[in-house]
Amino acid sequence: MADSSRIVKDEADLARMGYKQELDRGWGVLQNFGISFSIISVITGTSSLFAYGLRTGGPAVMVWGWVVVSAATMTIGLAMAEVCSAIPTSGGPYFWAAKLVTKKEHAALASWITGWFNLLGQVAVTTGINFACANFLATTISLGGSFIPNKNSTIGIYAAILVSQGLINTFGVQLLGLLNSISIWWHALGTTSLIIAVLAKAPTHQSGRFVFTHFYDGTGEGAEGWSSRASPAYVVVIGVLMAQYTLTGFDASAHMTEETRNAAMSGSIGIITAIAVSAVLGFFLVLGLLFSIQDYEATLNSETGQPVAQIFLDCVGSGGAIALMVVIIVSMYLCGTFSITSNSRMMYAFSRDGGIPGSSFWHKVDRKRKSPVRTVWLAAFLAFCLGLPSLGSDVAFAAATSIATIGLYISYGIPIALRLLSHKTFAKRPFHLGKLSLPIAFAAVLWIVFISIVFILPQINPVTSQTLNYSVVAVGIVVAYSLGFWYISARHWYTGPIKQIEAEEMGIDVSEPGALERAQEEGKLDKESV
């Protein structure tokens, strides 16, 4: 009975923001936490960028970078949780931006830019997760036989992973709810078991001095790393990418609020607890792997192509290595599955407000499964396309992770900054930080500005067409598209988040580009409805 009353209140809150309940609100706080925990997936992020970490700063940067990034990310999570409690909708950051901007005539522009950065980050995160999954699966198969991975086999595995995840998401929230529960336990117990296994079976252990203080610059050939051209500090700041990329994607809890009971608290709790648990678990995972390294150079230059796989081989042998790799692969697969879930919900909400070309097609919910099936497959297709440049290129893969990190964190930073500017009118909801609200939001914005600059910097010396960090290109394209398309066309028809219920009662198709503007011109809908 309590659940029913909560759902009624949730639907009333959603209607207050102008939307009707279309998705199945069947998740609780544990499931909401689980999707962000699964997408953060410390075992996925650390394993896929472990080689990057070893090369870019080494153990000292990996360990202390994790501590600093975890603390900074928690400030971002707390600031986002406060906003999520006040505005719990599937749109997440782009909807928040529109509601928090101080001058309402700028709401549509703030929403538009935030939405496109969030969309870029979501697609890039799905790409990074699933491309790493494909690489790890190919490596594991090679450990058990004579199979030698190549570009064609890797892209085939990558495509198969995306298709299977698309099918899982097609069957709706009931199946996802079951997988969510499995994923929570798999990530928690699997990561813990992996740490214990490598530490218990490692023939020798590295010293604490090595793990906590050893600095390594492998960002160039021989002695031509960035330390020799710039300074060790440069390597340190670009080296925190491993930790920051891993602790990304927790906006999933916000995107799932329209499918969660007691959304004004559950979404906020999901964001904060996912970051906190992941930070602690990830710290011990990094320590466990570093203490278990037998030969640093051999691990970094492993024939398997994956330093983590080499650590497993050195510690537990071939059979044990395959078993531990399976733990990682399943974690990556579940992480990728829920990344598509989150991505599709964001696209669904953005198209509901007319923000995606062809919105009238993408804004459809399968009535039987109560799932936005079309945006599920759009998310999978875009991730496949973005993954193609990463074929055979570690530099391109690192760039894809930079794109994911920058895109998502900029989309987090815009509404947090606007919340700072609108602090006098910001409505306190069930989750609120009190006197710490503004200092935490300010610290979060500063960190986001810092990493947005750092992660577009060159990662390999010398900079050539093969070593260019093309994240600056991708981010530049989004900036040019969002601003250019806005001034050329979108400003004439994109009005930002709309009051869906009021519009549809008037017979207006809210997902059709230009429909709202025409309705306003005809006097059917005033600007207070947007």
N, C-alpha and C positions, 0 to 999 in steps of 0.2 A: 504493500500500500504506500509505503514511504517512497519507493522508487517511482510509483505513478505520480505522486504529488510533485516530486522533483522534476519529472519529465514535463508535467504541465507548466511548472515554473520556467523550465528551460525554454519551452516553446513560446511562452509569453515574453521572455527576454528576447528571443530571436525575432518575434513579431514586433517588439518595441524598436528593434533596429531595422525593421522594414521587410523581413524575410519570412517566408513560410517554411514549415518543416517538410523537407523532401527526402532527406536521408534517414536511415534507420538509426534511432538513438538507442543503441543497445550496449554501448561500452560503459564501463565504470572507470574509476580512477586508476586501478591497476593496469587496465588495458591502455589507458591514455599514457601512463608512464611507460608502458612497455613499448609503444611504437617509437617514442623518442629514444629510449634506451637501446632498442634494436637498430635504429638508424645511426646513432652515435657509434655503437658497436666498436668498442676499443680494440677488440681483437682484429677487426677488419682494417681500421685505420692504421694501427701500429704495424701490422704485418705487411700491408701493401706499401707503406712508405718507410719500412725499416732500413732498406738499402739507402734511401735518401738521407735518413737520419745518421747512419754510420758514416756516410761520405761528407755530410754537411754539418760539421761540428763534432760528430762522434758522441760518445757516452755522456760527457759533461753537459753538452747542450740538450741531448735527449732527456736526461733526468731533470735538470734544473729548468729547462724550457718547459717541460710538462708541468712543473709546479707553478711557474709564473703564468702560463697559459690557462691552467685550471682556475686559478684565482681570478684572472681577468674575465674568463668566460662566465664565471659565476655572477659577476656584476652584471654582465649582459643578460644572463638568464633571469636574474631577479628583476631587472628593469622590464624585461619582456613579460614576465609573469604578472607584474602589476597591471600592465596594459591589457594583457589577455583576459584578466579577471573582469576588467571594465568593459571589454569589447570582445566577447567570445563568439567569433564566427569563423567559418572555414577559410575566408579570405586571408585571415592572419595579417601580416605586416602591411599589405597594400590597403586593406580596409582601415586598419588603425591609422595609417598616414592621413587618409582623407578625413577621418573624424577628429584628429588631433591638431590639424593645421589651424593656425590662429585666424588667417584670412580665408574665409570660405570660398572666395573666388579662385584660390589656388589649390583647392581640395582635389580637383580632378587631375591636375598636373602632378601633385605629390603622390597620389594614388597610382597614376600611370607609370611613373619612373620606378617607384618602389615595386610595383607588380612585375615589371620586366626584369629588374635585377633579381627578384625572388625566383622568377621563372628560370632565368639563366642558371642561378645557383642550384635550384632543384634538379634541373636536367644534368648539370655537370656532376653533381653528387651521385646521381644514379649511374652515370657513365663511369666515374671513378670506382665505385663499389663493384659493379658488375664486370668491368674490364679486369680488375684485380682478381675477381672470382674465376674468370676464364683462364687467366694466367696461372693461378694456383692450381686449378683443376688439371690443366695441361702438364704442369710440373709434376703433380702427384702421379698422373698416369705414366709419365716417363720414369718415375722411380720404381715402378712395378714391372717394367718391361723394356722393350727396345724402341718404344715410341719416342720420336724426337719432335717436339712442338715446332711449328712454323707459323708464318703469318696467316695462311689460309685456314689451318686447323684452329688457330686461336680465334679468328673472327667468326668461324662456324660455331664454336663453343659459345662465344659471346652472344651471337644471335639466338641460339637455342635457349640460353639462360633468360634472355629478355622475353622471348615468346612464352616460355613456361610461366614466368612471373606475371605476364599479362593475363594468361589464362586463369591463374590463381586469383588475381584481383577482379577478374570478370565475374566470378561466382559470388561476389558480395561479402558483406561484413561478417556473416556467420562463420565462414571458413577462415577469414582473416582473424577473427576473434580467437579461434582455436589455435591458429599458428602463432598468434601474439603470445598466448600463455606459454606455449612450447618454447618460443624464442627467448622469453625472459629467463627461463631455467637453463636453456642451452647456453646462452651467453654467460650467465653467472657461474654455473657449474663447469662448463667447458673451459672457460678462461682460467678458473681456479685450478682445475685438474691439469691443464697444460703447464701452468707455473710450477706446480708441485712436481710434475713428471720430469721436466728438464732440470730442475734444481737437484732432485733426488738422484738422477741417473748421470749427471754430468761427471766425466772422469776427473776433471779439475774445475776449480772455480776461480774467476778473476778476483782480484783484490778490490776492496772498497775504494782504495785510492784510484784504481783504474776506472771503476764504474762512475765515481762521483767527480773525478777531476780530469780525466784524459780527454784532451781536445785533439780532433783530427780534421784536417782540411783536405778533402779529396775532390775539390770543386774544379780541378784543372789537371793537366798532364804533368806528372813529376812534381816539381816544386812550384808550379805555376797556378796554384789555387788563388782564390780571392784574398787570402791572408797576405800573400806576397804583393798583390797589386793594390789592395785597399787596406784592410786591417782585419784582425781576427773578429772584431765586433761586427763586421759586415756578414761574416759567415754565421755568427751567432744569431743575428736577427733573421736571416733567411732560413736558418736551421730549425726555427720553431714551427715551420710549416707542418711537420709531422703531427705535432700535438694539436695545433689549431685546426687542421683538416679533420682530425679524428673527432674532436669535440665540436661537431657541426651537425646541424639537421634537427635540433631540438624544437624548432618551430612546428614540427610535425604534430606535437600536442595541441598547438593552436589550430592547425588545419583540421583536426579531428574533433573539435569542440561541438560541432553540430551533430556529431554521432556519439557524444558522451553525456552521461547523466551528471547533474550538478556541475555544469560546464564552467561556471564562474569561479569555482575552486579547483575542480579536477584538472583543468588545463594548466593552471598555474602550478599546482603541485607536481603535475607530470613533467613540466619543464625543469623545475628546480631539482627534483629528486633524480631525474635522469642524468643531469650534469654532475651532481654530487657523487652518485654511485659510480658513474663512468670514470670520473676523475680518480677516485681511490683505486678502483679495479685496474685502470690503465697504468697507474703509477707502479703497482706491483708487477704487472705484466712486463713493463719496460725493464724493471730491475731484474726480474727472473731471467729474461732473455739475455741481458747484458752480462750478468754474472756467469751464465752458462756458455759464453763464447769460448771456444778452445783456441782458435787462431784467428786473429782479427783480419789479416789480409786475406786469408783463405776463405773466411766467411763472407767478406765483402765482395770477393771475386769468384764466388762459388759457381761451379759449372752448372748447377741447377738453375741459376739465374735469380734465385731467391735466398738471401742470407738466412731467413728464418728456417727454410727447409734444410740448409746446411747445419744450423744449430741442432735441429732435430736429428739429423743423420749422425752427427758427432756424439750426441748424448744418448740416444735410444736405439740407434741402428735403423736399418731400412724399414723393417716391419713397423716399428714404433713410430718412425717418421711419417709413414703413410697414415697411420691412425690419427696422429696429431694434426696432420694436414687436413684430414677429413673434418676434424673439429672446426678448423678455421674456415674451410670451404662452406660447410653448412651454415656457419655464422654469417659469412659473406652473402650467401644466397638469401637467407632470411632478411638480412639487412637491406639487400637490393629489392626484395619483394615489398617491404614496407616503405622504401624510398619511393617506389612507383605509386604506392597508396597515397602517400603524402603529396607527391607531385600532382597526381590526378585530381586530388581535392582542391589544390590551389588553382589549377587550370579550370576546374569546374566553376569555382567561385568567380574567378576573373572573367570567364566567358559569360557567366550569369549577369555580370555588370557590363558586358559588351567590350571588354578589354583585349580580346584575342580575335584576330581576323577569322571570319566564319563563325562567330560566336553562336549564331542561331543553330548551327550544326553541333557544336561542341557542348553547348549547354543542354544536355539531355540526360536524364536519370532513368536507368532501366527500371521499369515499374515493378517487375518481379523480384529483382535482386536488390533494388534500392541502392544501386551503385552507378557512378558516372563512367560507364563502360567506354564511351568514345574517348574521353580524356585519358583513360588508362592506356589505350593503345597509342594515343598521341605521345604520351610520356615515354613509352617504350621505343617508339620510332625515332624521336628526337635524340634519345640517349644513344641509340645505335649510330646515328649520323655523327654525333659529337665524338664517339669513340674511334671512328675510322682513322683520324690522324695519329692516334696513339700506337698504331700497329708498328711493332718493332722499334719503338723509340721510348726509352725511359724518360728522356727530357720532355717529350710531348705528354707522357702520362703525368709527370710532375706538374706540368703546366695545366693540365685538366683539373688536377686537385687544387691548384691555385685559383682557377676560375670558379670552382665550386665554393671555395672559402670566401673569396672576395664578393662574389655575387650574393651569397646568402647574408654575409655580415653587413654589407651595405644596405640590404633590404631590412635588416634588423635595426641598423643605426638610424635610418631616416625617421621612423616613428618614435624611437627613443629620444632623438633630438627634438622632435616636435612636441613630445610630452614635456620636455624641459621648458620649452617656450610657452606652453599652455598650462603651466602648473597652477595658475590661479583658478582656472575653470575645469581642471581635471576632476572628474567625479570619482570619489573613493568607492571602491567595491569590496567584496569580501576579502580579497587579498590586497593588502596595502603595506608599504614599507615605512610609513610614518615619517619621522624626521630624517631618516636615512634615504628617503626616496630620491631627492634631487642630487645629493653627492654621488650615490650609486649610479644614477643615470648619466651624470657628467663623466664619471670614470669610464663607463661603458662606451660612450661616444668617443672619448679620446683614444681608447684602445682600438676601436674599429677603424678610426682614421689612420692610426699607425700601421695596422696590418694590411689595410687596403693599399698603402704605399709600398710596404715591404715586399708583398708577394707578387708585385709586377716587376720587381728588379731581376736582372740576369742571375741565373743560378749556376751557370757553368762558365769558366774562363778558358779560352777566349770566346767572345760572343760571335757566333757565325750563324748562317742560315739553319744549321743543324742543331745548334745549341740555344737558339733564341727562346726566351720564355714568352711564348705566344699568348700568355694570358692577357698581356697588355693589349694585344690585338682584339681578342674576344671581348674584353671589357670595353674597349674603345668602340667596337661595333655596336654594342648594346647602348652605350651612351649616345652615339650618333643616331642610331635607329630611334631610340625612345624620344630624344629631343627633336631630331629632324622630322620624324613622322608626326610628332605632336604638332609642330608648328605648320607643317604642310597640310595635314589632314585631321588627325585625331582630335585636336582642340575644337573642331567644329561639331563633333558628334559624341566623343567620350565625355560623359558628365560625372564619372566617378561612381562609387557605390550608390545604388538607388534603392528606393523603398519599393521592393518588389510587389508587396501585397497591394499597395495603393495603385500602382501602375496596372497590374493585371486585372484589378477590379474595373478598370476603365477600358479594358480590352487592348492594352498596349503590350506588345511582345518585347519584354525587357532585354532579351538577348540579341535583338536585331540592331546592328549598328545604324545609328541615325534615328531610331524610333523615338527615343526620349526627346531629342532636339525637336523633331517634328511635332511631338505632342506638346512641347512647351510653346512652340510657335503658334500652334492651333489653339492654345489656351486650355488644353486638357489637363496639363500637369504643370504646377508651378515649381520654381527652383528649390523650394523647401522640401521637395520630394526626393532630392538627390543628396 
